[in-house]
């Protein structure tokens, strides 16, 4: 059985994105990990960022992976919780239920915007 992280990773790859980098260190309290993605489908190279978000109500010391409640999507490297969620959030529970495609729906608008920018 796949973990939510594995389901998310598979869904990203199946939908034309590549994980370029995963940042684990020196993150603010709200981020467990930040994934930098690049579109491998047209238009290629469009960036997207997924942030594994820590529950703001989590108290005390936290181990890596503990207290993660959602995945936030953004079009640029997030410098704040608000930026990390600028293209939507999907809860880990939804991803566990097999709804990882909702994350792709959130970042697909970035690829669509890039197509519109090219055609202008």
WOKAGI-V439471 format. One record per backbone hydrogen bond with DSSP energy under -1.0 kcal/mol. NH is the residue of the N-H (numbers start at 1). CO is the residue of the C=O. Records with the same first field share a line. If there is no record, write none. Layout:
NH: CO / CO
This chain:
7: 3
8: 4
9: 5
10: 6
11: 7
12: 8
13: 9
14: 10
15: 11
16: 13
17: 12
18: 38
20: 36
21: 36
23: 34
31: 28
32: 52
34: 23
35: 50
36: 21
37: 48
38: 18
39: 46
40: 16
41: 16
45: 39
48: 37
49: 74
50: 35
51: 72
52: 33
53: 70
54: 30
55: 67
58: 55
66: 63
69: 53
70: 53
71: 90
72: 51
73: 88
74: 49
84: 80
85: 81
86: 83
87: 73
88: 85
90: 71
92: 69
95: 91
96: 92
97: 93
98: 95
99: 94
102: 99
103: 100
104: 100
105: 101
106: 102
107: 103
108: 104
110: 107
111: 107
112: 108
113: 109
114: 110
115: 111
116: 112
117: 113
118: 114
119: 115
